């Protein structure tokens, strides 16, 4: 049996950023130690670990008994030496020949452009490293919202002591948050809401969608962003919400409208993005709600008379949901067309931008590039076989139930 002295010495030898073996679901995996803290009983330590080759949503705090304090057998020192050619090496050596004034001016422009590109790339890399450092450790492990106790996936910058609490209790109607169950119970007695704030812009059966304005309902929208960050790795919008509208999907019963998910939409998007951020809460995922939100966003684009698409990059789950929606809609349009249909015509009918159409048809292996043109190569038989591989949506948008009109961007 190992003595306490030996055990304490082992703890001291553990390196932050070192790779060891950590337990998950009764199995041992290579993992990197991100941070260390003293457990509540003060007699043991906890380590925040990232499992190698796994999504960050699996990162967690584990007791020291769940860490083998020996280097992982799969750990390998990666010594990558990258040789970057100096900018001058990219430019042809013309020092030994005479240059015209125009050539010298052009050379100066090239040098300046390369310097700007290098500086911009370094700034982006620095910001990304800073973001990773700030969001590396997840302190909020779970949340209670409505009847659901949900494990969180990522760090979220809840303020002050809330951000370091292992559990938050959240009001499912106004998104008030607290560290204590009793505080939530007291809040629920006084909360005036049984649905999200804003205007109900869609109601079909038990499905409802509310539009909340980031300028008018600022606190609610900020809390919605903080909630979303617990499940989205690259979401960066938290407090600057005034330029956005938020469309909150709910399931309605006798008690009220229970939040399922949402998407945000920039009021005036120069790039014609119809979705800035989209999320379905984990208890409701894989039930068709993501595709319903996507379909609703395109119905709004049709009412605006624009061709649009989501802001990129999409998360892995977001890309799956969008490809599923795009595939179904495009195959429906192609199948219902008696004559030849162009990419431009498909874009006009669906409000899906041409780049997303090309990407989807290429993903389905239905497109070829011939004679400087993209061609959809498909027969009825092929179309039907592809259809069988695409799951039909569980929910369809009832366009007659939409109570929404394009808004004035100046508002």
N, C-alpha and C positions, 0 to 999 in steps of 0.2 A: 504493500500500500504506500502511495506516494505521500511524503510528509508535507505539511503546510509550507515549510520553508522552501522545499523544492518546487512546490506548486506556485508560490509567489515569484520565485525566480523565473519560472517558465512564463508567467504573465509578463514580466518585465522584458523578456526577450522577444515578445510578439511585436512585429513591426507593422505600423499603419502602412497600408498599401502593399504589405506582404501577402503572398499567396499560400494558403493552407487548405486543409480539408474541412468542410463544414457540412453538418447534417441537414437534410431537408426530406420530410416524409419518410423518416427511418432509413434513408440512403445517404451515403457520403459523396460529396461532389467537390471538385476544385473551386475555391472561392477566394476573393480578395477582401481583406479587412479594410474597411473604409474609416471606421471610427470606433472608439472604445468609451464606455461609461460605466459607472458603478451602479449595480442593480439596487432596487429599492430596499432590499434587506441588508445592504451595506457589506455583506460578507462575500459577495461574488461579483464578477464583471459580466457585462454584456458587450457583444461585438456586432457592429453593423456590417453585414457582408454582402458582397455582390457575387453571385454564382457565375463562374466563367461561361461564356458563350450562351448566356440566358438574358431574356428581357429584364430591364430594370424593375419591372413591376414585381419581380420575385425577390428583390432585395428586402432584407429584414434584419431585425435585431435578434440575436440568438445568445443563449447562455453559454458560458465558457465550456460547459460540459459538451456542447454541440460543436466544438471546434477542436480539431486535432492540431496541437501546437508543434507540428513538424511541417517542413515545406512540402507542398503538394508534389506527388510523384509525376504529375503531368506538367508541372511548372517548368518552363524553359525561358532562359534569359534571351530576350529578343534584342539583339544589337543591330540596329538598322542604321547604316551610315548612308545618308542621302547627300549626294554631291549636287549642289545647285550652281549652275553656271552663272557667273557674273553677268550683269546686264550687258556689259561691253562686249561679251563673247557672242551675244546674239546679233550684234550689229557687225556687218562686214568691215574688215580693216581697210579703211580708205585713207589712212593718215599719210600714206606715201604717194598719194596722187592729189591733184588739184580738184577742188570742189567749186561748183558754181554757187552763187548766193542762194538760189532756190534749193539746191541739194543740201546745203548747210542748214537752211531753215527746216527742211523736211527731216533731217537727222535729229535736230533739236526737238522737233515735235514727237518723233518716235521715242527718244530718250525720256521725254517728259511723260508720255503716255505709259511707258513701261514702269516708270517710277510710281505713277499714280496707281496703276494696277497692283503693283507689289505692295504698296502701302495699304490699299483698300483690302487686299487679301489678308494682310497681317492683322488689320483692325478687326475683320470678321472672325478670324481665328482666335484672337484674344478675347473677343466678346463671347464666343462659343465656349472657350475654356472657363471664362468667368461664370457663365451660366451653369456649366456642369459642376463647378466647385460649389456654387451656392445652393444647388438643388440635389446634391449627391446623397444627402442623408434624409430619409423619411422618418419624421418623428410621430406624425399622426398615423397610427396603425389601423384604426377602424373608426367608423362613424355610425351613429344611430340616426336614421332619418325615416320618420313614419314607423311602419312595422318592420323595417329592414335594418339589420346589422350588417354593414358592408365593410369588407377589408379594402383598404386603400391601396393604390398602386405606386403613386409618386409623391414627391414633396410638393407642398402648397404653402405659399407665404402668408398663412394666417398671422395676424399681428400679435405681438407681445407673448404672453404666456400661453395663448391658444395654440400658437404654432408649435410649441414644444409638448403639448399635452398628448398622451398616447391615444386618447379617445375624445371625440366631440359628439355632442348631441345637437341635432339640427332640426329646426321647425320646417316641415315639408311644405309649408304654405308661404311664409315670408323669408325663410332661410336664415333666421336668427340662429346664432350658434353659441354654445356654452360648454364649459368643461364638466358640468354636473347635471345629472338626471333631474334632481329636484328643481334646479333653475329652469329647465325646459318645461317641467310640469307647471310651475308658476307662470311662465310666459304663455303657455297654451291657454290658461284661464282668461288671459287678457288680450290675446292675439285677435285682431279684427278680421283676419283673412281666413277664408277656406278655399282660396284659389290664388294663383299668381296675380300680382297687380297688373294693370293695363287693360287692354281691350281684347275681348274674345273675338278672334277673327275666323274661327272655324269650329263647328260642332257637328259631328256626325255620329249618332249613337252615343257610345260612352267615350268617344275620342274628342278631345277639345284641344285647341291651340290658342294661347294668349300671346299678344304682342306687347312687350314691355320696352319703353323708350329709355335708352341709357342716360338721357339728359333729365327726363322727368322722374324716372324710377331708379335713380343712381345707386342708392345703397343696395337695393335688391339685385341689380345687375352686377355690382361688384361682388356681392356674396355668391351669386351664381357662377362667376368666373373663378372664385376661390374654390368652390365645390368642384368645378370642372377640372381644375388643375390637379386634383387628387387622382385623376384617372387619365390625364393627358400629359405626355412627357414634354412636348414642345410648345405648349400653350404659354404665351408671354403676356397677354392682355389681362390685367387685373383691375386697375383702378381708372384708366383712361377709357371710360365706356360711353362717353357722351356722343361719340360719332357713330354709334351702333344701335341697331334695334335687335331685340332678342325674342325669338319665337319658341315659347315653352309648351311642349307637348305634355298633356295630362290624361290620365284615366279618371273618369268621373263616376262617383257613386253617391250614396246618400250623405256621406260625411263631408265630401268636398271633391276638389280636383287635385289628384295626387301626381306630383311631378314624375315624369318618365324620362325626359331628356329635353334637349333644346338645340337650336342653332342660332348663331349670331350673324347679322348681315350688316355690312357697312352701308350707311345712308347714301353716301355718294362714292361709289367705287370707280376710279378711273380705269381699272383693269376689268370691269364687268364681272367681279366676283359676286356670286349670289349667296355664298356661305363663307364666313370667316372662320368659324369654329363650330364643330358639331359633336354632340355627345349623347349617348344613351346610357343611363346609369346601369351598372352591372346586373342588378336583379331583372332588368327588362331586356337585356341583350339577347340576341338570337331568337327574338319573337316577331321580327318584322318591323319594329318601330323605327329603326335607322333608315330603312328604305322609304318608310312613310314620310319622315322628315325631309329626306332628299327629294322625293316626289313633290312635296309641298313647296320646297324652295324653287323648283322649276316651274311650278304653276304660278308662283309670284312673278317669275321672270317672263312668263308668257303674258301675264297681265300688264307688265311693264313694256312688252314688245321688244325685249332684248335677248340676245344669245349670250349665255353666261356659263359659269362653272365655279367649282370650289377653289378657295385659296389653297395653294400648295406650299410645302409638301404635305401630303395626307399621311396620317398615321397608318400603321399596317391594317388595323381594323377598319379605318375609314376607307382605305383603298378597296378592300374587299366589298364593303357595302356599296360603294359607288360603281364598281365594275359590275356588280350584280344588277343594280338598277339600270345602268347604261345598256348592258347586254339585253335585258328583257325589253326595254323600250325600243331599241334600234331593231331588234329582230321582229318585233311586232310591226314596226313601220315598213320594213322591207317586205315582210310577208303579205301585208295588206296592199302593197303597191302592185298594180297590174303591169305597169310599164317600168322601164329602167328608171332608177332613182340615183341622183348624184349625192355626194357628200354634203354639198351646199344645201340641197333640198332637204336632206335629213336634218341638218342643223336648223333650218328654218322651221320645220315641223315640230321639233322636239325642244328647241331652245338650248340644246347641248352644243357647245362650241366644237369646231371641226377637229381641233387637236385631240379632244377627248374621244370623239367618234373614231378617228383614225387609230388611236391607241387601243380602243376596245375591239374594233374589228380585227386589228392585227393580233391582239391577244386571243381572239376566237379563231385565228387562222383563216379568216374570210377575205383577206385583202392581199392584192399583189401590186407591185409597182411596174407598170408596163408603159413604154414609150412616153416617159416623163409625166405619167398620170397614175393616180391611185385607182384601182379597179376592184369592185366587190365581186369576188368569184364565188358564186353560190347557185345551187339548184334547189328546187323545192324539197327534194329528198334530203339534201345536205342541211337545209334550213330546219327541217323537222327533227333531224338527228341532233343538231346543236340545241334546239329548243328543249329537248328532253334532259339536257345537262344543266339547264338553268332553272332554278327554283322560281316558281311564280310568286309574286308578292302576296303576303297574307292580308295586307290592307291596301285599298285603293283610295285615292283622294276623290271625294265626292265634290266635284267642282261647283255644283249648285249650292253647296254648304259653305263656300268661302265668302266671308264678308270683309273683304279687303280691297283697297284701291291704292294705286301708286301714290306715294306721298311726295310732298314738296321737299326737295333736298335742302332747301334753304331753311327749313323749319328746324 
